[in-house]
């Protein structure tokens, strides 16, 4: 028989009926311990609401019937499949429950506002934590430094496991019934389904792009006056995006560790004075190119032939001003960057329309 535990009550009522289904041989004992009433294959426990101070909620005594008190952009800890068993805690049964930030849908009162992931990071068995800070809003592994995005649990970087397939945190499917009670559905612990605890979950690029599109839609909704941010950039896929006043930062990745590639992307408002002085800033080891009326400056450590930095860590920095915004893009494949920039931002031109104006490269 499949196990199904109610872990969350999503709506406020005078009393909450908590249902759980377990193997028949354990049902009588567990039901008696909880003070419940046996009803066929279910044990029904009636609990009554009390006022609680959210600051007093701890890992050991968090009551999931009070999860409606979770605010958007917060995290709680729970254990599955035995959330009530406080004496036999196993880190492989430890999960983090996240209520997404409002801009990612955490403000709605339904199941889509929540995510439940294993607390063990991919491959290294270190416990992850969700950081709600502005400009962060992600899960991080303090041992390896791996970063996971809350929308789908995808491992953005760095990658502790050598693979050519995207990996994510194992997760639990959540569902909601007609009474507003949120449940954990029985998981299938394989790499292709819910994942394997402590190992990870195999993700498709279609899943990755779906999560990235949610990030783009959220960004465009909250920043209607900023330039649009593409889901794909120079053969890579958007990993994360954050905005700070007049600046937007994004990172693109191939979501693989064998030949890891990434591109950092920044867009910021630019003043009229900055626009006038941009083409006069002739930095060492840089080139000025032009396409149409736009000047493109190319620099970075990869342009410095005398750089002592290992070649695999060198990159190019591309900057240009368009429609009152400065674009600053950093990556390792210059021709790929130039080709994408021309096709995406100057579609009326071709790559061959770019011409070199000046160079300070020695």
ABEGO torsion letter per residue (X at the ends): XBBBBBABBABBBABBBBBBBBBAAAAAAAAAAAGBBBBEABBBBBBBBBBBBAAABBAAABBAAAAAABBBGBBBBBBOABAABAABBBAAABBBBBBBBAAAGAABBBAAABBBBBABBBGAGBBBBBBABBGBGBBBBAAAGBBBBAAAGBBAOBBABBBABBBBBBBBBBBBBAAGBBBBBBBBBBAABAEBBGAEBBBBAAAAAAAAAAAAAAAAAABAABBBBBABBGGBBBABBBBBEABBBBBBBAGBAABBBBBBBBBBBBBAAAAAAAAABBBBGBBBBBBEABBBBBBEAAABAABABBAAABBBBBBBBBGGBBBBBBBABAAAAAAAAAAAABAABBAAABBBABBABX
